[in-house]
Amino acid sequence: MVHLVGAGPGDPELITLRGLQILQTADVIAHDQLIAPELLNSAKSTAIRVPARTLASGIDPLLAQIHEQIVAHAHAGRSVCRLKGGDPFIYGRASEEIDALEAAGVPWEVIPGVTSALAAPAMAGIPITDRHLASTATLVTGHESGTKSGRAVNWAALAAAGGTLIVLMGVATLSQTAQRLVAGGRSPSEPVAVIERATWPDQRVTVGTLADITERAQQIGIESPAVIVVGPVVHSINRKPL
């Protein structure tokens, strides 16, 4: 059996009880790069650790190697915990791993996790929906796969839809995203928050507008991982969380 476990947004205490149980009993831990060391230390001492590092572009040979290792361990009779940051099904490439498992006849189960798309705004004191400010919230990637067969993100439609926009993996394309949203009809003064390393002790929040957020982010050197929130709800950040 292979369990695809969502480790949560970063803080090791935000994994689910079920996810922690799987982690503590698995024979093999195949883990993403950004998993907290404290969480990995919850595994049993005899567990085999397999770093499952992929490039941002999702290079096929690297993904194939990860799939092969997971399948090999499962065929050897070992229980495998595939520990993935956030939630396995939210930009986690879990569907590709499941395809490989099914092709090899390996049973699997998904253990949901807390996604940074929800945790990051919460940790910054930003409600993604608010009955006075936003009735909808849209999740989008700022980094599309070069091998995607469907249509590209329709930024004009997202701009016109209003509500809250949550962008994951969007630091490198922040400038283009802001420009596309303004071109699609959003005001240059629309508030934006960039939440860097959400839930970690060194979490940092930068607030601006579509007109100036790129410059602000560059001035302080924001890096991935970070979640971008666009919309009036960002004004709620004035309510300081603990």
C-alpha positions in Angstrom: 0.0 0.0 0.0 1.1 3.5 -0.8 -0.4 6.4 1.1 -0.2 9.8 -0.5 -0.2 12.0 2.6 -0.7 15.8 2.7 1.8 17.2 5.2 0.2 20.6 5.5 1.6 24.0 4.7 4.8 23.8 6.6 4.3 23.9 10.4 4.8 20.2 11.5 1.8 20.5 13.9 -0.6 21.1 11.0 -0.5 17.6 9.6 -3.7 15.7 10.2 -3.9 13.0 12.9 -4.5 10.3 10.2 -1.5 11.6 8.2 0.7 11.5 11.3 -0.4 7.9 12.0 0.6 6.8 8.5 4.0 8.6 8.8 4.8 7.0 12.1 4.1 3.5 11.0 5.4 3.5 7.4 8.4 1.4 6.3 9.4 4.0 3.6 9.0 7.8 3.7 9.2 9.4 0.2 9.1 13.1 1.1 9.1 16.4 -0.7 11.9 18.8 -0.3 10.2 21.4 2.0 8.9 18.9 4.6 9.9 20.1 8.1 12.7 18.0 9.6 10.7 17.8 12.9 7.9 16.1 11.0 10.3 13.6 9.3 11.7 12.8 12.8 8.3 11.4 13.7 9.0 8.4 11.4 10.2 5.2 13.0 13.9 4.8 13.3 14.0 1.9 10.8 12.1 3.7 8.1 13.8 4.2 4.7 13.8 7.9 3.7 13.6 8.7 0.0 14.0 12.4 -0.9 11.6 13.0 -3.7 12.9 16.3 -5.1 11.6 17.6 -8.4 12.4 20.7 -10.4 9.8 23.5 -10.7 9.3 22.5 -14.3 8.5 18.9 -13.4 11.1 17.3 -15.6 9.7 13.9 -16.7 12.9 11.8 -16.0 12.9 13.0 -12.4 9.2 12.2 -11.9 9.7 8.8 -13.5 12.5 8.0 -11.0 10.3 8.9 -8.1 7.5 6.7 -9.4 9.9 3.8 -10.0 11.3 4.0 -6.4 7.8 4.1 -4.8 6.6 1.2 -6.9 9.7 -0.9 -6.2 9.4 -0.4 -2.4 5.7 -1.3 -2.6 6.4 -4.4 -4.6 9.0 -5.4 -2.0 6.2 -5.6 0.5 6.9 -2.3 2.3 4.3 0.3 3.3 5.1 3.6 1.7 4.2 7.1 2.9 4.5 9.5 0.0 4.6 12.7 2.1 3.7 15.7 0.0 3.6 19.4 1.1 0.1 20.9 1.5 -2.6 18.7 0.0 -1.7 15.9 -2.5 -4.4 16.9 -5.0 -3.7 20.7 -5.1 -0.8 21.2 -7.5 0.8 18.2 -5.9 1.1 16.0 -9.0 -0.6 13.2 -7.1 -2.6 12.1 -10.1 0.5 11.3 -12.0 1.9 9.2 -9.2 -1.5 7.4 -8.9 -1.4 6.6 -12.6 2.0 5.0 -12.1 0.8 3.0 -9.0 -2.3 1.7 -10.8 -0.2 0.7 -13.9 2.0 -1.3 -11.5 -0.9 -2.8 -9.6 -0.1 -1.1 -6.4 -3.0 -0.1 -4.1 -3.1 3.5 -2.8 -5.0 5.9 -0.6 -4.9 9.7 -0.4 -4.8 11.4 3.0 -5.9 15.0 2.5 -3.8 17.8 4.0 -4.1 21.5 4.8 -3.2 23.4 1.6 -1.2 26.6 1.8 -3.8 28.2 -0.4 -6.1 28.3 2.7 -3.5 28.3 5.5 -1.4 31.2 4.3 -4.2 33.8 4.1 -5.5 32.5 7.5 -2.0 32.9 9.1 -1.9 36.5 7.8 -5.3 37.3 9.2 -6.9 37.4 5.7 -10.3 35.7 5.3 -10.5 34.5 1.7 -14.3 35.0 1.8 -16.2 37.7 3.6 -19.9 38.4 3.3 -19.2 42.1 2.8 -16.2 41.9 0.6 -16.0 38.6 -1.4 -18.4 35.8 -2.0 -16.1 33.8 -4.2 -12.5 32.6 -4.0 -10.5 31.3 -7.0 -7.4 29.2 -6.8 -4.9 29.4 -9.7 -1.3 28.5 -10.5 1.2 31.1 -11.5 3.4 28.4 -13.1 1.7 26.3 -15.7 3.1 23.0 -17.1 4.8 23.3 -20.4 3.3 20.0 -21.4 -0.3 21.0 -20.5 -2.7 19.9 -23.3 -5.6 22.2 -22.3 -6.1 26.0 -22.6 -3.8 28.3 -20.7 -5.2 30.3 -17.7 -7.7 32.9 -18.8 -6.5 35.8 -16.7 -9.0 38.2 -18.3 -11.8 36.0 -17.1 -10.3 35.7 -13.6 -10.0 39.5 -13.5 -13.6 40.0 -14.6 -15.0 37.4 -12.1 -14.0 39.5 -9.1 -13.8 38.0 -5.6 -10.6 36.8 -4.1 -7.8 35.4 -6.2 -5.3 33.0 -4.6 -2.1 32.4 -6.7 0.2 29.5 -5.9 3.7 29.2 -7.3 3.5 32.7 -8.6 6.5 34.6 -7.3 8.5 34.3 -10.5 5.5 35.5 -12.5 4.2 38.2 -10.1 4.8 41.0 -12.5 3.0 39.3 -15.4 0.1 38.3 -13.2 -0.4 41.9 -12.0 -0.3 43.2 -15.5 -2.7 40.6 -16.8 -5.2 41.3 -14.1 -5.1 45.1 -14.6 -5.5 44.5 -18.4 -8.5 42.3 -17.7 -10.2 45.1 -15.8 -9.0 44.9 -12.2 -8.1 48.3 -10.7 -4.4 49.0 -10.3 -5.2 49.9 -6.7 -6.6 46.5 -6.0 -4.9 45.3 -2.7 -2.5 42.4 -2.9 -0.7 40.4 -0.2 2.3 38.1 -0.7 2.7 35.6 2.2 6.1 34.1 2.2 6.9 30.8 4.1 3.4 30.7 5.7 3.1 28.9 9.0 6.9 28.9 9.5 8.6 30.9 12.3 10.1 33.3 9.6 6.8 33.9 7.9 6.7 37.3 6.1 3.8 39.3 4.7 4.1 42.0 2.1 1.1 44.2 1.2 0.7 46.4 -1.8 -1.5 46.9 -4.8 -1.5 45.5 -8.3 0.4 48.6 -9.4 3.2 48.4 -6.9 3.4 44.8 -5.4 6.1 43.7 -7.9 8.4 46.5 -6.9 7.7 46.0 -3.2 8.4 42.3 -3.5 11.7 42.9 -5.3 12.8 45.5 -2.8 12.7 43.0 0.1 13.7 39.9 -1.9 10.7 37.7 -1.6 11.3 34.1 -2.6 9.3 30.9 -3.0 7.4 29.4 -1.4 4.8 32.2 -1.2 1.1 32.6 -1.7 -0.3 35.6 -3.4 -3.8 36.9 -2.4 -5.6 39.5 -4.6 -8.8 41.3 -3.6 -10.5 43.5 -1.1 -10.2 40.9 1.7 -6.5 41.8 2.0 -7.7 45.0 3.9 -8.5 42.6 6.7 -4.8 42.1 7.4 -5.1 45.2 9.7 -6.6 42.8 12.2 -3.3 41.6 13.6 -3.2 37.8 14.3 -1.2 36.5 17.2 
